[in-house]
Amino acid sequence: MTSKPLMETHVRDKIIADPEVLLEDADIMRALVAANEQSMGGNIVDLRGIAMERLEARLDRLEDTHRSVIAAAYENLAGTNQVHRAVLRMMDATKFENFLHDMSTDVADTLRVDSMKLVLETEANDDDPAVKQMGAVLGVVKPGFTDDYVNRGRSNPVRQVTLRQIQPENAALYGDKADFIRSEACLKLDFGAGRLPGMLVMGAEDPHQFTPQQGTDLLTFFAGVFERAMRRWLS
């Protein structure tokens, strides 16, 4: 090492006055470490350099995890606000007809789904005038249809919320929209003792909007609110 300065004076003075600037610059520190390794020759193992590389790799992983956690938190907050707005809109209705209309329009738009279908198990049929006047959002099916539809004929226990991707031929509840629906959320509904169950089906054109890997807490909450609202109308 020589005492004679090898760099421009103003650069040297700036580094001496504020050396932390170098320490905080990852690219400069990496270049200095590389230069130090070269000066030591190829036969010397620089444990300090190896440790620094590992620390840098760990720091990169921590930063990626940090960004992922923040993104997930924002996404979860946005989803919570979305469901809360849908619940408030659903509770505005003063008549059952308006309630169903809101479900297929404003509530569906708030939840960003392309189709909303309420399925009620009953001995009645679609030719019943009381059913027809409710529009396309309401459908009646035979007892046992809900479990068969969710489980696709299997005898597994039915979860309250089922998220999955579907093909057009499986979308029997969507009518004219069946060719466009690629994923769905099936919310099984319990209307209380002495009443047959039902199901609220949300369909989306996006095949990734509802997938089995997603959490179901928010939709479980929405299903619980919807059940209570339906019990009021049914009573």
C-alpha positions in Angstrom: 0.0 0.0 0.0 1.3 3.5 -0.9 0.6 6.7 0.9 0.4 8.5 -2.4 -3.3 9.1 -3.3 -4.3 7.0 -6.4 -7.7 8.7 -7.0 -8.9 12.2 -7.6 -8.7 14.4 -4.5 -12.4 15.4 -4.3 -13.5 11.7 -4.6 -11.1 10.7 -1.9 -12.1 13.5 0.4 -15.8 12.6 0.0 -15.2 9.0 0.9 -13.1 9.9 4.0 -15.8 12.4 5.1 -18.6 10.0 4.7 -17.4 6.3 4.5 -20.9 4.9 5.3 -21.9 5.8 1.7 -19.6 3.0 0.5 -20.8 0.6 3.1 -24.4 1.1 2.1 -23.8 0.6 -1.6 -24.0 -3.1 -2.3 -22.4 -2.9 -5.8 -19.4 -1.0 -4.5 -18.9 -3.3 -1.6 -19.1 -6.3 -3.9 -16.5 -4.8 -6.2 -14.2 -4.1 -3.3 -14.5 -7.6 -2.0 -13.8 -9.0 -5.5 -10.7 -6.8 -5.8 -9.5 -8.0 -2.4 -9.9 -11.6 -3.4 -7.9 -11.0 -6.6 -5.1 -9.4 -4.7 -4.8 -12.4 -2.4 -4.4 -14.8 -5.2 -6.3 -18.0 -6.2 -4.8 -20.3 -3.5 -6.3 -18.4 -0.5 -9.8 -19.0 0.6 -11.5 -15.8 1.8 -13.9 -17.0 4.4 -15.1 -13.4 4.9 -16.0 -13.1 1.3 -17.9 -16.4 1.4 -19.8 -15.3 4.5 -20.7 -12.1 2.8 -22.1 -13.9 -0.2 -24.2 -16.1 2.0 -25.5 -13.1 4.0 -26.3 -11.3 0.7 -28.2 -14.3 -0.5 -30.1 -14.5 2.8 -30.9 -10.8 2.6 -32.2 -11.2 -0.9 -34.5 -14.0 0.2 -35.7 -12.0 3.2 -36.5 -9.0 1.0 -38.4 -11.2 -1.4 -40.4 -12.7 1.5 -41.0 -9.3 2.9 -42.4 -8.1 -0.4 -44.6 -11.2 -0.7 -46.0 -10.8 2.8 -46.8 -7.1 2.2 -48.5 -7.9 -1.2 -50.5 -10.7 0.4 -51.6 -8.4 3.3 -52.8 -5.7 0.8 -54.6 -8.4 -1.2 -56.3 -9.7 1.9 -57.3 -6.3 3.0 -58.7 -5.5 -0.5 -60.7 -8.8 -0.4 -62.0 -8.1 3.1 -63.2 -4.6 2.0 -64.8 -6.1 -1.1 -66.8 -8.7 0.9 -67.9 -6.1 3.4 -69.2 -3.8 0.7 -71.1 -6.8 -0.9 -72.6 -7.7 2.5 -73.8 -4.1 3.1 -75.3 -3.9 -0.4 -77.0 -7.3 0.2 -78.6 -6.0 3.4 -80.1 -2.9 1.7 -83.0 -4.9 0.2 -86.5 -4.6 1.7 -88.1 -7.2 -0.6 -87.1 -10.6 -1.6 -87.3 -9.8 -5.3 -85.0 -6.8 -4.8 -82.7 -9.0 -2.7 -82.3 -11.5 -5.6 -82.0 -8.7 -8.2 -79.2 -7.1 -6.1 -77.4 -10.4 -5.8 -77.2 -10.8 -9.6 -76.2 -7.2 -10.2 -74.6 -4.9 -7.6 -73.4 -7.7 -5.3 -72.0 -9.8 -8.2 -70.3 -6.7 -9.6 -68.8 -5.9 -6.2 -67.4 -9.4 -5.8 -66.2 -9.3 -9.4 -67.9 -12.4 -10.5 -69.6 -13.0 -13.8 -72.5 -15.1 -12.6 -74.4 -15.5 -9.4 -76.9 -18.4 -8.9 -79.0 -19.2 -5.8 -80.0 -22.9 -5.8 -82.7 -24.1 -3.5 -83.5 -27.8 -2.9 -87.3 -28.3 -3.0 -90.0 -30.5 -4.3 -91.2 -27.6 -6.5 -90.1 -27.2 -10.1 -89.0 -24.5 -12.5 -92.5 -24.2 -13.9 -93.8 -22.8 -10.6 -94.9 -19.2 -11.3 -93.4 -18.1 -8.0 -90.0 -19.4 -9.2 -90.2 -17.9 -12.7 -90.9 -14.4 -11.4 -87.6 -14.5 -9.5 -85.6 -14.5 -12.7 -82.5 -16.4 -13.7 -80.7 -15.9 -10.4 -82.9 -18.4 -8.6 -83.1 -22.1 -9.5 -84.9 -25.0 -7.8 -83.5 -28.5 -7.7 -84.4 -31.9 -6.2 -83.3 -32.8 -2.7 -79.7 -34.0 -2.7 -78.6 -32.0 -5.8 -76.3 -29.7 -3.8 -74.1 -32.4 -2.4 -74.0 -34.2 -5.7 -73.0 -31.1 -7.6 -70.3 -30.1 -5.2 -68.8 -33.6 -4.8 -69.5 -34.6 -8.5 -71.3 -37.8 -7.4 -68.7 -38.8 -4.8 -69.7 -39.5 -1.2 -67.1 -37.3 0.5 -68.2 -34.8 3.2 -69.2 -31.5 1.6 -67.3 -28.4 2.8 -69.2 -25.1 3.2 -67.0 -23.5 0.5 -65.6 -25.3 -2.5 -63.4 -23.5 -5.0 -62.5 -25.1 -8.3 -61.9 -24.7 -12.0 -64.6 -26.1 -14.3 -65.2 -26.9 -18.0 -68.2 -25.6 -20.0 -69.9 -29.0 -20.1 -69.9 -29.1 -16.2 -71.5 -25.7 -15.8 -75.1 -26.8 -15.8 -76.3 -23.9 -13.6 -75.1 -21.1 -15.8 -77.4 -21.2 -18.7 -76.3 -19.0 -21.6 -73.1 -18.1 -19.7 -72.0 -21.8 -19.4 -69.5 -21.5 -22.4 -67.6 -18.7 -20.7 -67.4 -19.8 -17.0 -64.0 -21.3 -16.1 -64.0 -21.3 -12.3 -66.6 -21.3 -9.6 -67.2 -20.9 -5.8 -69.9 -23.2 -4.4 -71.2 -22.0 -1.0 -73.4 -24.5 0.7 -76.2 -22.9 2.7 -77.9 -24.1 5.8 -81.4 -22.5 6.3 -82.1 -24.0 9.7 -83.9 -27.0 11.2 -86.7 -28.4 9.1 -85.5 -26.8 5.8 -83.7 -28.3 2.9 -80.2 -26.9 2.2 -79.3 -24.6 -0.7 -76.3 -23.4 -2.5 -74.9 -20.1 -3.8 -72.8 -20.5 -6.9 -70.5 -17.8 -8.1 -69.0 -18.2 -11.6 -66.1 -16.4 -13.2 -64.7 -16.3 -16.7 -61.1 -16.1 -15.2 -60.0 -19.7 -14.6 -57.7 -18.5 -11.8 -60.3 -16.5 -9.8 -61.4 -19.5 -7.8 -58.9 -22.4 -7.3 -58.6 -25.0 -4.5 -55.3 -23.5 -3.3 -57.0 -20.2 -2.2 -58.2 -19.4 1.3 -61.9 -19.6 2.0 -62.3 -17.5 5.2 -63.9 -14.5 3.5 -66.3 -16.5 1.4 -67.2 -18.6 4.6 -68.1 -15.3 6.3 -70.1 -14.2 3.3 -72.0 -17.5 3.2 -72.8 -17.1 6.9 -74.3 -13.7 6.3 -76.2 -14.9 3.3 -77.7 -17.8 5.3 -79.0 -15.5 8.0 -80.5 -13.2 5.4 -82.2 -16.1 3.7 -83.6 -17.4 6.9 -85.2 -14.0 7.4 -86.8 -14.1 4.0 -87.9 -17.8 4.3 -89.6 -17.1 7.6 
